[in-house]
């Protein structure tokens, strides 16, 4: 069994064979993947060694001390946090070997084609259709709120393949090539002035059956793996003390004593404690992941993440007064990733409003926590056994 000492030895061998100071960044990341030091808990040959997930920290510490390059995880978060565990859980061996390596090294960026204009919170009501023609699926429909679609090579996609069964049972999961004919990406301008999100139109897009994940009609089950991992990646990411949104407002409080009031002080103390509790809870959640797949606890973490970000950014704007309303960049930018801490307070305040929508709305997550964590009765669902084609839209 691989232990910490063995991982240190393997890491030192990697560094000796590929010195970070003289090795091309991509070449180093490829070598790290091939050595099984990308995700140590993944199987051998797929970036891992079948070791306990907790031992990843051993590898990361050794590489950080050697100033080795990382794979810029924030830039490729959708691939790392959502696509990879889904491919590992449901992909064929050929799919795993084709997609996981360039996904981890960042050579191929991924996006998520789930939400639709008429099926946001009720994702299972989606209407994008995939019709089989021999060994190919022809896909038509529209997706919305797609982060990174403008830079992505691949997308995880769910589409309706059987309209004659209830909505949760007629869905199939695919990998879509974003460079294929018929895929059109249009920017969505947000309240921040940026176009970080996109809408994606699919017109007669042909996807070979070899890029299907899971069985036909089993897409909702596959999607649950994606969604649970998504909520963990959003709400349970590892951050240091005073990392995230609480950091800038805490620094402002220390550096600008003229802005302080008793009322704001009490609110800041309360939010600082809540942010620290959320951070430590996130650490506990990651420890639970060692035992298996993420559960509904990730929904609770993501729910708290959204509320905290909005309350903290609101306090920061109040603390800064008129300065808090300033926002120096309203241009139509197309960022690859969201940068909360490196921007103005006004940006953080506006952008945090989206936290209660992306990755599952707060209302949906409250239902998940109520039913799957607290064991409360489910809400009545009159459409549970109705064929999708007969649903009111």
N, C-alpha and C positions, 0 to 999 in steps of 0.2 A: 504494500500500500504506500502511495506517495505521501511523505510527510514534509514538514517545514524544512528540515535539513536537505532533503532531496530537491525541493524546489529552489532553495538557495543555490545549490550546486548547479542545477540546470540553468538558472538565471545567470550565474557567473560564466558558465560556458557560452551562453548566448552573447554576453557582453565581450568576451574574449574573441569570439569568432567574428563579431560584427560591432566593432567599437563605435559608439554613437557619434563621436566627434568626426569620424571619417567615413561613415556609412550613410548612403542616401536614406532619407527618412522613410520612404515607401519600402525600400529594400529591407530596412531594419524591421518595420512592422510585419512584413511578410515572413521574415525569418522568425520573429517572435510567435506568430501564429503557427508556423510549421513546427516550432519547438513545443507546442502545447501550452504556451504561457499567455495566451490571449484570454481565454475563459478556462481556468484550470478545472472547473467542474464539468465542462463539456467533454464528450468522448474523444479518445485519441484519434488523430487525423482530422479533427474538426475544430482545432484551436485549443484543445484541452487535453487533460491527462486522466480524467475520471476521478479527480481529487475532490475533497470537500470544498465547497464554495468559500468557506471562511479563510482558506489558505491563499486566496487571491491577494489578500493584503500583504502577504510575505513577498510575493513577486513584485507587486506595485512599489513596495518600499525599497527593494533592492534597485529597481530600475529608476526610481525617482532620485535616489542617492547618486546614481551614475549619470544623471541628467540625460537619460534616454528620452526620445520623443514619444509622446502618446498619440492616440489616434483621433484627437480632437473630439471627444465624446459628445460635447454639446452640439456640434455641427451635424453629427450623424445619429442623434438620439433616437429618431424613429426607427432606423435600422437596428440599432443595438437593443433598444428597449422593447420593441414591438415585433418587428419582422423576424429577428433572429430566434427568439424563443418559440415562435409559431412555426417557423421552418424546421427547427430542431424537433418539435413535438409531432408534426404532421407531414413533413416533407419526405420524399423518397431519398434514398442514399444519393442518387444522382443530383437531386435538387440541393441537398445539404452541401455537397462538395462543389457545386457550381456557385452557390450564392454566399455562403458564410464567410469565406476568406476575403473577397473584395468588399463585402459589407463591413467586416471588422476593421480592415485597413483604411477604410474611408475612400477607396477608389470608386465605389458606386454608392451614391446617395439614394435613400428610400423615402417614399411618402406613403400616405394612408388614404385610400379611396373608400371611405365608409359613409359619412354623412351625406344627406341629400336635401335639397330645398324643401321637400315634403316629408322627410323622414329624418329629423334631427334627434330629438329626445327619444322618439319611437323608432329606433334604428331598424328593427325587424320589419317595419312597414316599407322598406326601401323598394323602389320601382325600377331601378336599372336592370335591364333584361339581358340574359345570356342564352342564346339559342344554339343548340349543337348542330353542326354540319360535319358529319364524319368525325375526324379527329381534331376538329377545330370548333371553338365557341365564338359566335359573333355577338359582340356586346354593344348595346346602345343605352345611353342614359346620361345623367348629369350628377356630378359630385360637387361638394362645396366645403369651404373652410379647410382646404387642403394645404397644410404647411409644407414648404420645400418643394412643391410640385414643379416650380420653375427651374429647379436645379437637379431634380431627381432623375435617375435612370430607371429605377424600378418602383413599382407600387404594389402594396397589398390591397386587393380589391374583393369586395363581396357583391354578388349580383344574384338576381332572382332567376332560377332555372326552372321552377315549377310553380305557376300561378294557381294551380288547382288544389293546393294543400294549404293549411294554415301558415301564416306568415313566417313563423320561426322554422318551419320544416322545408321550405322550398328555396333555400339559399345555398349557393356554392361559393367557395373561396378560391381566388386565383392570384397569380403573380402577373402583373401587367407591365409590359415594356412601354415606358413613357415616350420612347422615340418612335413607336409604331404609327403608321398612317391612321388617321381618324382620332388621335388624341390631341385635344386642343386645350391649352392652359391659358386662362385669363386672370389678370390680377384683381384682387378685391381690396379697394382702398379702405383703410380702417380709420377709426377716430383719432389715432395717433398721427395720421398723415401717411403712414407707410402702407405697403402692399405686401405684408408678410404672408398672408393667406391667399388662396386662389380658388377659383371654381374650375372644374375640369369637365369638358364635354367629350363624350365617347360616342363616335359615330361609325358604326360598322367596324369596330376594332376586332381584329381576328387574333384570338389567343389559343395557342395549341393546347390540347388536353394535357400535354406533358407538363404544363405550368399550373395545373390544378393542385391545390393543397387539400388533402382529405378527400372523403367520398363525395360524390354528387349528392346534393341535398343536405349535406352535413355541415354546411358553412357556418351556421350559427354556433355550433359547438366549437369549431375552430376559432371563430371570432372571439369567443369568450376568453380564450387564452391570450389573444392580442389585447383585449380591453383590460383584463386584470393586470397584465404586465405594463400597459400604458399608464394606468393609475398609480402603480408603484413608481414608475420612472418619473412621473410628474410630481407626486406628493411625497415620495420617500427617497429622493436623491440625497446622497451623502454631502453634507455641508459642515464647515467648521462652526464653532461658536461665533455668533454674530455674523454668520454668513447669510446670504439672501437679503431680503428686503429690510430686515431689522438693522443691518449693518450701516447703511447710509444715514438713517435717522438717528442712530446712536452716536455716530461720529459728529453729526451736526449739533446734537445736544451738548457734547463735550466741548466742541470748538467754538460754539456761539452762545455764551452764557447770557447775552442780552436778549435772547429769544425765549428764555425759559419762563414758564408760569407754573404755579402749584398744580393747577388742573391738568396741564399737559404732562407734568412730571408723573403724576399718579397713573395716567393712561399709558405713558411710555413704560413704566415699571411693569404694569399688568401685561402689556403686549410683549415685552422682553421675556418675561417668564413663560408666556404661552409659546413664544417662538422657540425657547430652549426646550420646553416640554415636547413640542412637535419634533424638534431635531433628535432628541433622545428616543422618542417613540419610533422615528424612522429607522434608527439603528436597531431597535428591537425587531422591527418588521423585517429588516434585511437578514437578521439572524434566523427568523422563522423560515425564510426562503430556503435555508440550507436543507430543511426537511422536505421540501417539495415545491409545488407550484404556488404562486401567490393566490390568496383567497380574498374574501370581501373586505378584509382589513385595509387593503390598499385603497378602497373606495373611501373609507373613513379618513385616511391620511390626505387624500386628494381634496376631500371636502374641507378639512381644516386648513390646508394650504391656501385654498382660494379665499376663505374668509379672512385669514391672517394677513395675506398680502393686501387685500382691500382695506382693512382697518389700519394697517401700518402706513400704507401710502396716503391714506386720508389724514392721519395724524401728522405726517411729514409736511403735507401741504399747509395744514393749519400752523405748524411750528414756523414755517418760513414766511407765512403771510403773503404779501404781494409777490415776493420772490418765488413762492411755490407755484404761482400761475405761469411762470416763464417756461417756455419750451422752445429751444433754439433751432429745431430742425423739423419743419413741416413739409419737407420735400417728399415727392413720390418715390421713396426708396424701396428697393426690393431686397431686404436682408435675407441671409441664409438662416439666421437664428436670432432669437430674442435675447437682448442684452438689457436686463433690468437694472443692474447696479452701475453700469457705466454711462448712464444717461441722466437727464434732468429729473427732478422730483415730479414735474408736470407730466413727463412721459410715463413714469412709473404709476402715477395715479390713474391715467387714462388706460394704460395697457393692462393693469391688474383687473379691470372690469371683465376682461375676457377669461380670466382664470375660472370663473364660475360656470363657464360654458364649455371650454375646450376639455377634451378628455372625459366627457360625460358631465351633463349639467348637474348642478347641486341638487336639484329636485330629484333627479333619477338616483343619484348617489345616496340621498337620504332614504329612499325606498330600499335600496340594496342593504344599507346598514340596518334599517329597521327589521327587514325580513330575514337576512342571513346572519347578522351578528346578534341582534336582540331577540330574534325568534318571534317577532310580532306577526299577526295574520297578514296575508298578502292582500293587496288592494283587489277589489273585484275587477275581473277582466272579461268583458262580454265578447271580445273578439278572439278569444284563445283558440276556439275550435272552428272558426269561420275561415273558409278558403280566402286566400289573399285577393283573388279577383273579385270577390263579393264584398270587400270592405269599402266603406264610404270614404271617398277621398275628395 
